[in-house]
Amino acid sequence: MEEVDMEKLKAYAAGTLTAHERSALERQCRAKGYDPLILVEILEFEQDSRASYSRFDEHQAFKQLKSKLNK
């Protein structure tokens, strides 16, 4: 399976993509079974060294999404 372009995802999170690029990235993510907003949350979580999940189920969900992303 082709992976999501992380640079485009970072630009999506920053709001610097054109409407066409944003729409194309959203379609690409959804075609692979990913919600682009969840991917942005994962990206932001990884970038924030102070972030932590206090609830076990949230942490497990994060780990599952992250492992799917890294396949």
N, C-alpha and C positions, 0 to 999 in steps of 0.2 A: 504494500500500500504506500502510495506517495505521501510524504509528510507535508505538513503545513509550513509555509515559509515563515520562519521566526522573525526575520527582518520586517516583512509585511505585517505580521501580527503586532510587532512593536509600533510600527507606523499607525496601524489601526487603533491601537490603544492610545496613542498620542493624538489621534485625530488629524493626521497629516495626509491621509489618502484622499484621492478624488472620490467623488460619488461612485464613479464607474469601478475604480479599484476596490473600494469598500464593498460594493455589491458583489464583485467577482470573488473576493476573499470570503465573504459570507457564504456564497454558494459553494465554494471549494470546501470550506469547513463542514458545512451541513452534508455535502455529498459523502464525506468521510465519516459522518456520524458524530461530529463535534459541534457544540454550540460555541460560536465565536466569543460570546461574552464570558463563558466559563473559561475558555482558553486565556482570555485577557486576565481574568481573576487569578488563574494559575501563574501566569507570567508575573503579575504584580506581587503575588505571594512570594515567589522565588526571589524577586528583587528586593523585597523588604525583609532585611535580616532581623528586624524586631518583631515581625509577625509570628504569632504562634496560635495553634489551635488548642483550645482547652478541652474540647469534647472529643472523645475517642471516635465516634461515628463520623464526624466532620473530617478528622484526620485520615481515617480510612478511605473516605470518598475522595479526598485530595490525592492520596497515594495511588488509588486506582486510576483516576483521570491522568495523573502524571505518567504512570506506566504505559497507558494507552498512547499518550503523546510521544513517548520515547521509543515506541516500537518501530 
